[in-house]
Amino acid sequence: MRGEEYLTKSEQYALVYDKGSSWASDLMVMKALPNQLTLSRYGFSVSRRLGGAVVRNRVKRRLREILRSLPLEPGWDIIFIARPKAAAAGFASLEKTVRGLLARAKILAREYEEACLRVN
């Protein structure tokens, strides 16, 4: 079923905002909360301060593609809040930021983290 990996309701967002833990970087803030499910869900908050609809949608498309390629630990609700600098950031810097935030929160799959450490 398409869409089960996304946060879709405002109540889901509100719960993560209120009770979730937070990690920040210069491009974005990540909030995460355990969800007791067998999968991790994510959502995005991209305000008008980033720019027009084209810019905001580009940031969301890039974040979706980055998260599609990263293996996440199951059982988390995650919200990525884009900061204004994210509008000018390239794909590689967004990917590095997302990977770093997920690693700091220990939400990346353990096998993936170990493989990255072996390569570097």
Biopython code that builds the backbone (N, CA, C, O; Angstrom):
import numpy as np
from Bio.PDB.StructureBuilder import StructureBuilder

atoms = [
    (1, "MET", "N", (0.832, -1.183, 0.000)),
    (1, "MET", "CA", (0.000, 0.000, 0.000)),
    (1, "MET", "C", (0.877, 1.246, 0.000)),
    (1, "MET", "O", (1.732, 1.408, 0.870)),
    (2, "ARG", "N", (0.668, 2.111, -0.959)),
    (2, "ARG", "CA", (1.452, 3.330, -1.062)),
    (2, "ARG", "C", (1.048, 4.302, 0.044)),
    (2, "ARG", "O", (-0.131, 4.456, 0.360)),
    (3, "GLY", "N", (2.041, 4.942, 0.613)),
    (3, "GLY", "CA", (1.766, 5.961, 1.598)),
    (3, "GLY", "C", (1.827, 5.504, 3.038)),
    (3, "GLY", "O", (1.727, 6.336, 3.940)),
    (4, "GLU", "N", (1.985, 4.223, 3.291)),
    (4, "GLU", "CA", (2.016, 3.787, 4.686)),
    (4, "GLU", "C", (3.304, 4.204, 5.386)),
    (4, "GLU", "O", (3.373, 4.171, 6.615)),
    (5, "GLU", "N", (4.341, 4.602, 4.614)),
    (5, "GLU", "CA", (5.576, 5.045, 5.248)),
    (5, "GLU", "C", (5.579, 6.551, 5.522)),
    (5, "GLU", "O", (6.598, 7.093, 5.952)),
    (6, "TYR", "N", (4.454, 7.236, 5.281)),
    (6, "TYR", "CA", (4.357, 8.677, 5.510)),
    (6, "TYR", "C", (3.449, 8.995, 6.686)),
    (6, "TYR", "O", (2.484, 8.281, 6.961)),
    (7, "LEU", "N", (3.777, 10.076, 7.369)),
    (7, "LEU", "CA", (2.857, 10.640, 8.352)),
    (7, "LEU", "C", (1.836, 11.448, 7.558)),
    (7, "LEU", "O", (2.209, 12.299, 6.750)),
    (8, "THR", "N", (0.553, 11.185, 7.783)),
    (8, "THR", "CA", (-0.459, 11.824, 6.941)),
    (8, "THR", "C", (-1.442, 12.696, 7.697)),
    (8, "THR", "O", (-2.076, 13.560, 7.091)),
    (9, "LYS", "N", (-1.590, 12.506, 8.972)),
    (9, "LYS", "CA", (-2.603, 13.228, 9.734)),
    (9, "LYS", "C", (-1.956, 14.269, 10.646)),
    (9, "LYS", "O", (-0.845, 14.076, 11.141)),
    (10, "SER", "N", (-2.661, 15.363, 10.856)),
    (10, "SER", "CA", (-2.112, 16.425, 11.713)),
    (10, "SER", "C", (-1.925, 15.938, 13.148)),
    (10, "SER", "O", (-1.054, 16.437, 13.860)),
    (11, "GLU", "N", (-2.737, 14.966, 13.582)),
    (11, "GLU", "CA", (-2.567, 14.415, 14.929)),
    (11, "GLU", "C", (-1.229, 13.686, 15.058)),
    (11, "GLU", "O", (-0.582, 13.748, 16.104)),
    (12, "GLN", "N", (-0.815, 12.991, 13.986)),
    (12, "GLN", "CA", (0.465, 12.293, 14.000)),
    (12, "GLN", "C", (1.619, 13.297, 14.113)),
    (12, "GLN", "O", (2.559, 13.093, 14.881)),
    (13, "TYR", "N", (1.532, 14.375, 13.341)),
    (13, "TYR", "CA", (2.551, 15.415, 13.409)),
    (13, "TYR", "C", (2.578, 16.038, 14.800)),
    (13, "TYR", "O", (3.652, 16.222, 15.373)),
    (14, "ALA", "N", (1.409, 16.366, 15.349)),
    (14, "ALA", "CA", (1.330, 17.019, 16.654)),
    (14, "ALA", "C", (1.949, 16.153, 17.746)),
    (14, "ALA", "O", (2.629, 16.667, 18.633)),
    (15, "LEU", "N", (1.719, 14.849, 17.687)),
    (15, "LEU", "CA", (2.278, 13.946, 18.681)),
    (15, "LEU", "C", (3.808, 13.955, 18.641)),
    (15, "LEU", "O", (4.462, 14.005, 19.683)),
    (16, "VAL", "N", (4.374, 13.906, 17.427)),
    (16, "VAL", "CA", (5.832, 13.913, 17.292)),
    (16, "VAL", "C", (6.396, 15.262, 17.736)),
    (16, "VAL", "O", (7.424, 15.312, 18.412)),
    (17, "TYR", "N", (5.728, 16.357, 17.358)),
    (17, "TYR", "CA", (6.190, 17.679, 17.783)),
    (17, "TYR", "C", (6.180, 17.810, 19.300)),
    (17, "TYR", "O", (7.117, 18.357, 19.882)),
    (18, "ASP", "N", (5.121, 17.309, 19.947)),
    (18, "ASP", "CA", (4.978, 17.477, 21.383)),
    (18, "ASP", "C", (5.883, 16.557, 22.193)),
    (18, "ASP", "O", (6.499, 16.995, 23.165)),
    (19, "LYS", "N", (5.969, 15.288, 21.806)),
    (19, "LYS", "CA", (6.643, 14.295, 22.641)),
    (19, "LYS", "C", (7.950, 13.767, 22.070)),
    (19, "LYS", "O", (8.659, 13.023, 22.748)),
    (20, "GLY", "N", (8.285, 14.136, 20.835)),
    (20, "GLY", "CA", (9.471, 13.589, 20.195)),
    (20, "GLY", "C", (10.762, 14.240, 20.637)),
    (20, "GLY", "O", (10.768, 15.357, 21.154)),
    (21, "SER", "N", (11.851, 13.533, 20.428)),
    (21, "SER", "CA", (13.188, 14.071, 20.672)),
    (21, "SER", "C", (13.635, 14.824, 19.431)),
    (21, "SER", "O", (13.116, 14.594, 18.339)),
    (22, "SER", "N", (14.597, 15.725, 19.597)),
    (22, "SER", "CA", (14.986, 16.616, 18.511)),
    (22, "SER", "C", (16.494, 16.589, 18.288)),
    (22, "SER", "O", (17.274, 16.522, 19.238)),
    (23, "TRP", "N", (16.896, 16.641, 17.012)),
    (23, "TRP", "CA", (18.290, 16.773, 16.603)),
    (23, "TRP", "C", (18.327, 17.840, 15.531)),
    (23, "TRP", "O", (17.424, 17.912, 14.697)),
    (24, "ALA", "N", (19.364, 18.678, 15.538)),
    (24, "ALA", "CA", (19.400, 19.814, 14.614)),
    (24, "ALA", "C", (20.733, 19.905, 13.889)),
    (24, "ALA", "O", (21.767, 19.456, 14.385)),
    (25, "SER", "N", (20.682, 20.494, 12.709)),
    (25, "SER", "CA", (21.867, 20.851, 11.941)),
    (25, "SER", "C", (21.584, 22.214, 11.309)),
    (25, "SER", "O", (20.534, 22.810, 11.551)),
    (26, "ASP", "N", (22.520, 22.700, 10.501)),
    (26, "ASP", "CA", (22.302, 24.004, 9.891)),
    (26, "ASP", "C", (21.255, 23.970, 8.778)),
    (26, "ASP", "O", (20.684, 25.011, 8.452)),
    (27, "LEU", "N", (20.987, 22.799, 8.184)),
    (27, "LEU", "CA", (20.010, 22.706, 7.095)),
    (27, "LEU", "C", (18.625, 22.269, 7.545)),
    (27, "LEU", "O", (17.630, 22.631, 6.917)),
    (28, "MET", "N", (18.545, 21.498, 8.623)),
    (28, "MET", "CA", (17.235, 21.019, 9.059)),
    (28, "MET", "C", (17.245, 20.555, 10.501)),
    (28, "MET", "O", (18.291, 20.364, 11.121)),
    (29, "VAL", "N", (16.034, 20.381, 11.008)),
    (29, "VAL", "CA", (15.808, 19.838, 12.338)),
    (29, "VAL", "C", (15.049, 18.528, 12.148)),
    (29, "VAL", "O", (14.160, 18.434, 11.302)),
    (30, "MET", "N", (15.405, 17.528, 12.936)),
    (30, "MET", "CA", (14.700, 16.255, 12.870)),
    (30, "MET", "C", (14.083, 15.976, 14.234)),
    (30, "MET", "O", (14.752, 16.097, 15.260)),
    (31, "LYS", "N", (12.816, 15.606, 14.243)),
    (31, "LYS", "CA", (12.134, 15.187, 15.465)),
    (31, "LYS", "C", (11.719, 13.737, 15.265)),
    (31, "LYS", "O", (11.244, 13.372, 14.190)),
    (32, "ALA", "N", (11.894, 12.911, 16.287)),
    (32, "ALA", "CA", (11.569, 11.494, 16.176)),
    (32, "ALA", "C", (10.924, 10.992, 17.456)),
    (32, "ALA", "O", (11.237, 11.447, 18.556)),
    (33, "LEU", "N", (10.014, 10.039, 17.283)),
    (33, "LEU", "CA", (9.284, 9.455, 18.396)),
    (33, "LEU", "C", (9.019, 7.979, 18.080)),
    (33, "LEU", "O", (8.556, 7.675, 16.981)),
    (34, "PRO", "N", (9.296, 7.055, 19.004)),
    (34, "PRO", "CA", (8.954, 5.650, 18.759)),
    (34, "PRO", "C", (7.454, 5.495, 18.540)),
    (34, "PRO", "O", (6.654, 6.163, 19.195)),
    (35, "ASN", "N", (7.064, 4.592, 17.594)),
    (35, "ASN", "CA", (5.643, 4.473, 17.249)),
    (35, "ASN", "C", (5.035, 3.094, 17.465)),
    (35, "ASN", "O", (3.855, 2.910, 17.164)),
    (36, "GLN", "N", (5.777, 2.123, 17.968)),
    (36, "GLN", "CA", (5.257, 0.783, 18.260)),
    (36, "GLN", "C", (4.745, 0.043, 17.018)),
    (36, "GLN", "O", (3.963, -0.899, 17.152)),
    (37, "LEU", "N", (5.165, 0.443, 15.824)),
    (37, "LEU", "CA", (4.770, -0.235, 14.588)),
    (37, "LEU", "C", (5.954, -1.008, 14.038)),
    (37, "LEU", "O", (7.070, -0.895, 14.544)),
    (38, "THR", "N", (5.704, -1.795, 12.998)),
    (38, "THR", "CA", (6.777, -2.574, 12.381)),
    (38, "THR", "C", (7.472, -1.809, 11.263)),
    (38, "THR", "O", (8.324, -2.366, 10.571)),
    (39, "LEU", "N", (7.122, -0.552, 11.079)),
    (39, "LEU", "CA", (7.762, 0.258, 10.065)),
    (39, "LEU", "C", (7.988, 1.658, 10.609)),
    (39, "LEU", "O", (7.368, 2.064, 11.592)),
    (40, "SER", "N", (8.882, 2.388, 9.960)),
    (40, "SER", "CA", (9.114, 3.781, 10.312)),
    (40, "SER", "C", (8.379, 4.664, 9.324)),
    (40, "SER", "O", (8.351, 4.388, 8.124)),
    (41, "ARG", "N", (7.784, 5.729, 9.840)),
    (41, "ARG", "CA", (7.060, 6.671, 8.987)),
    (41, "ARG", "C", (7.745, 8.024, 9.093)),
    (41, "ARG", "O", (8.336, 8.346, 10.124)),
    (42, "TYR", "N", (7.669, 8.814, 8.031)),
    (42, "TYR", "CA", (8.293, 10.124, 8.058)),
    (42, "TYR", "C", (7.409, 11.151, 7.373)),
    (42, "TYR", "O", (6.539, 10.824, 6.565)),
    (43, "GLY", "N", (7.663, 12.409, 7.727)),
    (43, "GLY", "CA", (6.936, 13.528, 7.151)),
    (43, "GLY", "C", (7.865, 14.732, 7.073)),
    (43, "GLY", "O", (8.956, 14.733, 7.643)),
    (44, "PHE", "N", (7.414, 15.750, 6.360)),
    (44, "PHE", "CA", (8.235, 16.935, 6.132)),
    (44, "PHE", "C", (7.466, 18.184, 6.493)),
    (44, "PHE", "O", (6.253, 18.265, 6.298)),
    (45, "SER", "N", (8.182, 19.151, 7.019)),
    (45, "SER", "CA", (7.625, 20.468, 7.283)),
    (45, "SER", "C", (8.521, 21.466, 6.562)),
    (45, "SER", "O", (9.657, 21.705, 6.971)),
    (46, "VAL", "N", (7.996, 22.044, 5.486)),
    (46, "VAL", "CA", (8.760, 22.972, 4.659)),
    (46, "VAL", "C", (7.936, 24.253, 4.554)),
    (46, "VAL", "O", (6.933, 24.292, 3.841)),
    (47, "SER", "N", (8.354, 25.289, 5.256)),
    (47, "SER", "CA", (7.554, 26.506, 5.329)),
    (47, "SER", "C", (7.789, 27.412, 4.134)),
    (47, "SER", "O", (8.693, 27.183, 3.330)),
    (48, "ARG", "N", (6.975, 28.429, 4.029)),
    (48, "ARG", "CA", (7.082, 29.395, 2.931)),
    (48, "ARG", "C", (8.329, 30.252, 3.031)),
    (48, "ARG", "O", (8.697, 30.928, 2.071)),
    (49, "ARG", "N", (8.981, 30.232, 4.181)),
    (49, "ARG", "CA", (10.219, 31.006, 4.323)),
    (49, "ARG", "C", (11.311, 30.478, 3.401)),
    (49, "ARG", "O", (12.264, 31.198, 3.103)),
    (50, "LEU", "N", (11.191, 29.224, 2.941)),
    (50, "LEU", "CA", (12.191, 28.663, 2.037)),
    (50, "LEU", "C", (12.088, 29.248, 0.639)),
    (50, "LEU", "O", (13.088, 29.349, -0.071)),
    (51, "GLY", "N", (10.894, 29.629, 0.246)),
    (51, "GLY", "CA", (10.697, 30.168, -1.097)),
    (51, "GLY", "C", (9.333, 29.788, -1.621)),
    (51, "GLY", "O", (8.434, 29.411, -0.869)),
    (52, "GLY", "N", (9.199, 29.897, -2.932)),
    (52, "GLY", "CA", (7.932, 29.581, -3.581)),
    (52, "GLY", "C", (7.672, 28.089, -3.626)),
    (52, "GLY", "O", (8.464, 27.288, -3.130)),
    (53, "ALA", "N", (6.553, 27.732, -4.226)),
    (53, "ALA", "CA", (6.133, 26.334, -4.289)),
    (53, "ALA", "C", (7.160, 25.452, -5.001)),
    (53, "ALA", "O", (7.378, 24.305, -4.609)),
    (54, "VAL", "N", (7.782, 25.985, -6.036)),
    (54, "VAL", "CA", (8.764, 25.192, -6.777)),
    (54, "VAL", "C", (9.939, 24.816, -5.881)),
    (54, "VAL", "O", (10.388, 23.670, -5.887)),
    (55, "VAL", "N", (10.428, 25.770, -5.123)),
    (55, "VAL", "CA", (11.569, 25.520, -4.228)),
    (55, "VAL", "C", (11.176, 24.557, -3.124)),
    (55, "VAL", "O", (11.912, 23.615, -2.834)),
    (56, "ARG", "N", (10.023, 24.781, -2.504)),
    (56, "ARG", "CA", (9.583, 23.915, -1.408)),
    (56, "ARG", "C", (9.378, 22.483, -1.897)),
    (56, "ARG", "O", (9.786, 21.537, -1.223)),
    (57, "ASN", "N", (8.761, 22.317, -3.045)),
    (57, "ASN", "CA", (8.532, 20.969, -3.577)),
    (57, "ASN", "C", (9.841, 20.298, -3.970)),
    (57, "ASN", "O", (9.966, 19.081, -3.835)),
    (58, "ARG", "N", (10.818, 21.057, -4.451)),
    (58, "ARG", "CA", (12.119, 20.473, -4.789)),
    (58, "ARG", "C", (12.787, 19.920, -3.531)),
    (58, "ARG", "O", (13.340, 18.820, -3.550)),
    (59, "VAL", "N", (12.736, 20.681, -2.444)),
    (59, "VAL", "CA", (13.329, 20.215, -1.187)),
    (59, "VAL", "C", (12.626, 18.937, -0.734)),
    (59, "VAL", "O", (13.294, 17.987, -0.328)),
    (60, "LYS", "N", (11.305, 18.893, -0.795)),
    (60, "LYS", "CA", (10.570, 17.689, -0.373)),
    (60, "LYS", "C", (10.876, 16.493, -1.267)),
    (60, "LYS", "O", (11.031, 15.375, -0.775)),
    (61, "ARG", "N", (10.966, 16.720, -2.580)),
    (61, "ARG", "CA", (11.305, 15.610, -3.491)),
    (61, "ARG", "C", (12.681, 15.048, -3.175)),
    (61, "ARG", "O", (12.873, 13.832, -3.163)),
    (62, "ARG", "N", (13.640, 15.932, -2.920)),
    (62, "ARG", "CA", (14.996, 15.472, -2.599)),
    (62, "ARG", "C", (15.005, 14.689, -1.292)),
    (62, "ARG", "O", (15.648, 13.644, -1.200)),
    (63, "LEU", "N", (14.302, 15.183, -0.291)),
    (63, "LEU", "CA", (14.256, 14.472, 0.989)),
    (63, "LEU", "C", (13.590, 13.107, 0.844)),
    (63, "LEU", "O", (14.053, 12.129, 1.431)),
    (64, "ARG", "N", (12.512, 13.032, 0.070)),
    (64, "ARG", "CA", (11.854, 11.732, -0.155)),
    (64, "ARG", "C", (12.805, 10.747, -0.825)),
    (64, "ARG", "O", (12.860, 9.578, -0.443)),
    (65, "GLU", "N", (13.550, 11.211, -1.816)),
    (65, "GLU", "CA", (14.478, 10.326, -2.517)),
    (65, "GLU", "C", (15.602, 9.870, -1.595)),
    (65, "GLU", "O", (16.006, 8.708, -1.640)),
    (66, "ILE", "N", (16.103, 10.761, -0.773)),
    (66, "ILE", "CA", (17.161, 10.403, 0.178)),
    (66, "ILE", "C", (16.651, 9.339, 1.146)),
    (66, "ILE", "O", (17.330, 8.340, 1.384)),
    (67, "LEU", "N", (15.471, 9.545, 1.699)),
    (67, "LEU", "CA", (14.931, 8.586, 2.672)),
    (67, "LEU", "C", (14.552, 7.261, 2.024)),
    (67, "LEU", "O", (14.590, 6.218, 2.676)),
    (68, "ARG", "N", (14.189, 7.294, 0.759)),
    (68, "ARG", "CA", (13.870, 6.053, 0.054)),
    (68, "ARG", "C", (15.095, 5.160, -0.061)),
    (68, "ARG", "O", (14.978, 3.935, -0.069)),
    (69, "SER", "N", (16.272, 5.774, -0.149)),
    (69, "SER", "CA", (17.495, 4.989, -0.340)),
    (69, "SER", "C", (18.168, 4.580, 0.973)),
    (69, "SER", "O", (19.094, 3.768, 0.961)),
    (70, "LEU", "N", (17.718, 5.129, 2.101)),
    (70, "LEU", "CA", (18.349, 4.802, 3.384)),
    (70, "LEU", "C", (17.522, 3.771, 4.148)),
    (70, "LEU", "O", (16.308, 3.928, 4.274)),
    (71, "PRO", "N", (18.161, 2.720, 4.656)),
    (71, "PRO", "CA", (17.433, 1.744, 5.473)),
    (71, "PRO", "C", (17.267, 2.270, 6.899)),
    (71, "PRO", "O", (18.253, 2.575, 7.570)),
    (72, "LEU", "N", (16.029, 2.373, 7.354)),
    (72, "LEU", "CA", (15.735, 2.885, 8.690)),
    (72, "LEU", "C", (15.376, 1.741, 9.626)),
    (72, "LEU", "O", (14.830, 0.720, 9.208)),
    (73, "GLU", "N", (15.694, 1.934, 10.905)),
    (73, "GLU", "CA", (15.230, 0.998, 11.924)),
    (73, "GLU", "C", (13.707, 1.095, 11.977)),
    (73, "GLU", "O", (13.167, 2.196, 11.870)),
    (74, "PRO", "N", (13.004, -0.020, 12.139)),
    (74, "PRO", "CA", (11.538, 0.055, 12.227)),
    (74, "PRO", "C", (11.082, 0.638, 13.558)),
    (74, "PRO", "O", (11.790, 0.567, 14.563)),
    (75, "GLY", "N", (9.889, 1.213, 13.541)),
    (75, "GLY", "CA", (9.273, 1.659, 14.780)),
    (75, "GLY", "C", (9.473, 3.117, 15.143)),
    (75, "GLY", "O", (9.474, 3.453, 16.327)),
    (76, "TRP", "N", (9.643, 4.001, 14.158)),
    (76, "TRP", "CA", (9.851, 5.416, 14.440)),
    (76, "TRP", "C", (8.926, 6.275, 13.587)),
    (76, "TRP", "O", (8.653, 5.955, 12.430)),
    (77, "ASP", "N", (8.444, 7.378, 14.178)),
    (77, "ASP", "CA", (7.804, 8.461, 13.437)),
    (77, "ASP", "C", (8.808, 9.602, 13.408)),
    (77, "ASP", "O", (9.294, 10.028, 14.456)),
    (78, "ILE", "N", (9.125, 10.103, 12.211)),
    (78, "ILE", "CA", (10.187, 11.084, 12.044)),
    (78, "ILE", "C", (9.653, 12.269, 11.249)),
    (78, "ILE", "O", (8.975, 12.087, 10.238)),
    (79, "ILE", "N", (9.954, 13.471, 11.700)),
    (79, "ILE", "CA", (9.610, 14.684, 10.957)),
    (79, "ILE", "C", (10.895, 15.445, 10.667)),
    (79, "ILE", "O", (11.709, 15.672, 11.561)),
    (80, "PHE", "N", (11.069, 15.836, 9.408)),
    (80, "PHE", "CA", (12.188, 16.672, 8.999)),
    (80, "PHE", "C", (11.656, 18.072, 8.763)),
    (80, "PHE", "O", (10.751, 18.272, 7.952)),
    (81, "ILE", "N", (12.221, 19.048, 9.477)),
    (81, "ILE", "CA", (11.810, 20.443, 9.378)),
    (81, "ILE", "C", (12.930, 21.183, 8.664)),
    (81, "ILE", "O", (14.023, 21.349, 9.206)),
    (82, "ALA", "N", (12.648, 21.625, 7.442)),
    (82, "ALA", "CA", (13.673, 22.285, 6.634)),
    (82, "ALA", "C", (13.890, 23.713, 7.100)),
    (82, "ALA", "O", (12.937, 24.450, 7.354)),
    (83, "ARG", "N", (15.154, 24.094, 7.210)),
    (83, "ARG", "CA", (15.517, 25.466, 7.527)),
    (83, "ARG", "C", (15.764, 26.214, 6.221)),
    (83, "ARG", "O", (15.963, 25.578, 5.186)),
    (84, "PRO", "N", (15.756, 27.544, 6.240)),
    (84, "PRO", "CA", (15.901, 28.314, 4.993)),
    (84, "PRO", "C", (17.142, 27.977, 4.171)),
    (84, "PRO", "O", (17.100, 28.067, 2.944)),
    (85, "LYS", "N", (18.249, 27.591, 4.814)),
    (85, "LYS", "CA", (19.460, 27.227, 4.062)),
    (85, "LYS", "C", (19.251, 25.989, 3.189)),
    (85, "LYS", "O", (19.988, 25.790, 2.222)),
    (86, "ALA", "N", (18.268, 25.160, 3.510)),
    (86, "ALA", "CA", (18.030, 23.935, 2.739)),
    (86, "ALA", "C", (17.589, 24.244, 1.310)),
    (86, "ALA", "O", (17.788, 23.425, 0.412)),
    (87, "ALA", "N", (16.996, 25.411, 1.091)),
    (87, "ALA", "CA", (16.535, 25.776, -0.252)),
    (87, "ALA", "C", (17.696, 25.883, -1.234)),
    (87, "ALA", "O", (17.545, 25.544, -2.408)),
    (88, "ALA", "N", (18.843, 26.345, -0.774)),
    (88, "ALA", "CA", (20.002, 26.514, -1.647)),
    (88, "ALA", "C", (20.941, 25.318, -1.616)),
    (88, "ALA", "O", (21.904, 25.275, -2.382)),
    (89, "ALA", "N", (20.687, 24.362, -0.759)),
    (89, "ALA", "CA", (21.583, 23.212, -0.612)),
    (89, "ALA", "C", (21.410, 22.230, -1.760)),
    (89, "ALA", "O", (20.306, 22.058, -2.277)),
    (90, "GLY", "N", (22.486, 21.596, -2.151)),
    (90, "GLY", "CA", (22.437, 20.572, -3.179)),
    (90, "GLY", "C", (22.011, 19.231, -2.605)),
    (90, "GLY", "O", (21.887, 19.070, -1.391)),
    (91, "PHE", "N", (21.791, 18.276, -3.493)),
    (91, "PHE", "CA", (21.351, 16.944, -3.084)),
    (91, "PHE", "C", (22.360, 16.294, -2.144)),
    (91, "PHE", "O", (21.980, 15.709, -1.130)),
    (92, "ALA", "N", (23.640, 16.397, -2.479)),
    (92, "ALA", "CA", (24.675, 15.728, -1.685)),
    (92, "ALA", "C", (24.734, 16.276, -0.258)),
    (92, "ALA", "O", (24.877, 15.508, 0.694)),
    (93, "SER", "N", (24.626, 17.581, -0.106)),
    (93, "SER", "CA", (24.693, 18.143, 1.241)),
    (93, "SER", "C", (23.431, 17.818, 2.039)),
    (93, "SER", "O", (23.510, 17.606, 3.249)),
    (94, "LEU", "N", (22.271, 17.774, 1.384)),
    (94, "LEU", "CA", (21.051, 17.349, 2.070)),
    (94, "LEU", "C", (21.173, 15.894, 2.510)),
    (94, "LEU", "O", (20.785, 15.541, 3.624)),
    (95, "GLU", "N", (21.709, 15.058, 1.636)),
    (95, "GLU", "CA", (21.867, 13.644, 1.969)),
    (95, "GLU", "C", (22.811, 13.455, 3.148)),
    (95, "GLU", "O", (22.536, 12.659, 4.046)),
    (96, "LYS", "N", (23.918, 14.182, 3.147)),
    (96, "LYS", "CA", (24.877, 14.086, 4.247)),
    (96, "LYS", "C", (24.236, 14.533, 5.555)),
    (96, "LYS", "O", (24.460, 13.921, 6.599)),
    (97, "THR", "N", (23.444, 15.592, 5.501)),
    (97, "THR", "CA", (22.780, 16.097, 6.702)),
    (97, "THR", "C", (21.770, 15.092, 7.230)),
    (97, "THR", "O", (21.744, 14.807, 8.428)),
    (98, "VAL", "N", (20.931, 14.551, 6.341)),
    (98, "VAL", "CA", (19.910, 13.581, 6.763)),
    (98, "VAL", "C", (20.575, 12.343, 7.349)),
    (98, "VAL", "O", (20.164, 11.852, 8.401)),
    (99, "ARG", "N", (21.597, 11.841, 6.675)),
    (99, "ARG", "CA", (22.306, 10.657, 7.174)),
    (99, "ARG", "C", (22.920, 10.935, 8.542)),
    (99, "ARG", "O", (22.867, 10.081, 9.428)),
    (100, "GLY", "N", (23.500, 12.117, 8.723)),
    (100, "GLY", "CA", (24.098, 12.476, 10.000)),
    (100, "GLY", "C", (23.068, 12.573, 11.124)),
    (100, "GLY", "O", (23.314, 12.097, 12.232)),
    (101, "LEU", "N", (21.918, 13.186, 10.842)),
    (101, "LEU", "CA", (20.872, 13.299, 11.865)),
    (101, "LEU", "C", (20.327, 11.923, 12.247)),
    (101, "LEU", "O", (20.123, 11.635, 13.426)),
    (102, "LEU", "N", (20.094, 11.077, 11.246)),
    (102, "LEU", "CA", (19.584, 9.728, 11.532)),
    (102, "LEU", "C", (20.606, 8.910, 12.308)),
    (102, "LEU", "O", (20.237, 8.137, 13.192)),
    (103, "ALA", "N", (21.881, 9.072, 11.988)),
    (103, "ALA", "CA", (22.930, 8.336, 12.711)),
    (103, "ALA", "C", (23.023, 8.822, 14.158)),
    (103, "ALA", "O", (23.172, 8.012, 15.073)),
    (104, "ARG", "N", (22.936, 10.136, 14.373)),
    (104, "ARG", "CA", (22.984, 10.662, 15.739)),
    (104, "ARG", "C", (21.812, 10.164, 16.568)),
    (104, "ARG", "O", (21.946, 9.944, 17.772)),
    (105, "ALA", "N", (20.662, 9.986, 15.926)),
    (105, "ALA", "CA", (19.476, 9.509, 16.637)),
    (105, "ALA", "C", (19.445, 7.983, 16.722)),
    (105, "ALA", "O", (18.563, 7.418, 17.369)),
    (106, "LYS", "N", (20.397, 7.315, 16.077)),
    (106, "LYS", "CA", (20.470, 5.851, 16.039)),
    (106, "LYS", "C", (19.217, 5.239, 15.402)),
    (106, "LYS", "O", (18.665, 4.256, 15.896)),
    (107, "ILE", "N", (18.786, 5.847, 14.294)),
    (107, "ILE", "CA", (17.618, 5.355, 13.566)),
    (107, "ILE", "C", (18.030, 4.661, 12.267)),
    (107, "ILE", "O", (17.220, 3.949, 11.674)),
    (108, "LEU", "N", (19.264, 4.854, 11.817)),
    (108, "LEU", "CA", (19.739, 4.125, 10.633)),
    (108, "LEU", "C", (19.898, 2.653, 10.988)),
    (108, "LEU", "O", (20.270, 2.318, 12.113)),
    (109, "ALA", "N", (19.619, 1.777, 10.034)),
    (109, "ALA", "CA", (19.788, 0.343, 10.263)),
    (109, "ALA", "C", (21.243, 0.053, 10.627)),
    (109, "ALA", "O", (22.159, 0.611, 10.022)),
    (110, "ARG", "N", (21.453, -0.803, 11.596)),
    (110, "ARG", "CA", (22.791, -1.079, 12.121)),
    (110, "ARG", "C", (23.747, -1.598, 11.037)),
    (110, "ARG", "O", (24.913, -1.207, 11.000)),
    (111, "GLU", "N", (23.257, -2.470, 10.162)),
    (111, "GLU", "CA", (24.115, -3.028, 9.112)),
    (111, "GLU", "C", (24.619, -1.925, 8.193)),
    (111, "GLU", "O", (25.769, -1.953, 7.755)),
    (112, "TYR", "N", (23.752, -0.945, 7.898)),
    (112, "TYR", "CA", (24.130, 0.157, 7.019)),
    (112, "TYR", "C", (25.198, 1.022, 7.680)),
    (112, "TYR", "O", (26.167, 1.413, 7.028)),
    (113, "GLU", "N", (25.033, 1.321, 8.957)),
    (113, "GLU", "CA", (26.021, 2.131, 9.680)),
    (113, "GLU", "C", (27.372, 1.438, 9.700)),
    (113, "GLU", "O", (28.403, 2.075, 9.488)),
    (114, "GLU", "N", (27.370, 0.129, 9.954)),
    (114, "GLU", "CA", (28.620, -0.611, 10.008)),
    (114, "GLU", "C", (29.297, -0.635, 8.644)),
    (114, "GLU", "O", (30.521, -0.529, 8.562)),
    (115, "ALA", "N", (28.520, -0.771, 7.574)),
    (115, "ALA", "CA", (29.084, -0.757, 6.228)),
    (115, "ALA", "C", (29.700, 0.598, 5.902)),
    (115, "ALA", "O", (30.760, 0.666, 5.280)),
    (116, "CYS", "N", (29.044, 1.672, 6.316)),
    (116, "CYS", "CA", (29.583, 3.018, 6.078)),
    (116, "CYS", "C", (30.869, 3.235, 6.845)),
    (116, "CYS", "O", (31.788, 3.877, 6.336)),
    (117, "LEU", "N", (30.956, 2.716, 8.054)),
    (117, "LEU", "CA", (32.173, 2.876, 8.835)),
    (117, "LEU", "C", (33.334, 2.107, 8.212)),
    (117, "LEU", "O", (34.478, 2.560, 8.267)),
    (118, "ARG", "N", (33.050, 0.953, 7.625)),
    (118, "ARG", "CA", (34.107, 0.167, 6.979)),
    (118, "ARG", "C", (34.629, 0.858, 5.741)),
    (118, "ARG", "O", (35.824, 0.784, 5.453)),
    (119, "VAL", "N", (33.759, 1.534, 4.995)),
    (119, "VAL", "CA", (34.170, 2.220, 3.770)),
    (119, "VAL", "C", (35.012, 3.437, 4.100)),
    (119, "VAL", "O", (36.008, 3.701, 3.427)),
    (120, "ASN", "N", (34.626, 4.180, 5.125)),
    (120, "ASN", "CA", (35.341, 5.420, 5.472)),
    (120, "ASN", "C", (36.520, 5.128, 6.277)),
    (120, "ASN", "O", (37.247, 6.044, 6.663)),
]
sb = StructureBuilder()
sb.init_structure("model")
sb.init_model(0)
sb.init_chain("A")
sb.init_seg("    ")
for serial, (resi, resn, name, xyz) in enumerate(atoms, 1):
    if name == "N":
        sb.init_residue(resn, " ", resi, " ")
    sb.init_atom(name, np.array(xyz, "f"), 0.0, 1.0, " ", f" {name:<3s}", serial, name[0])
structure = sb.get_structure()
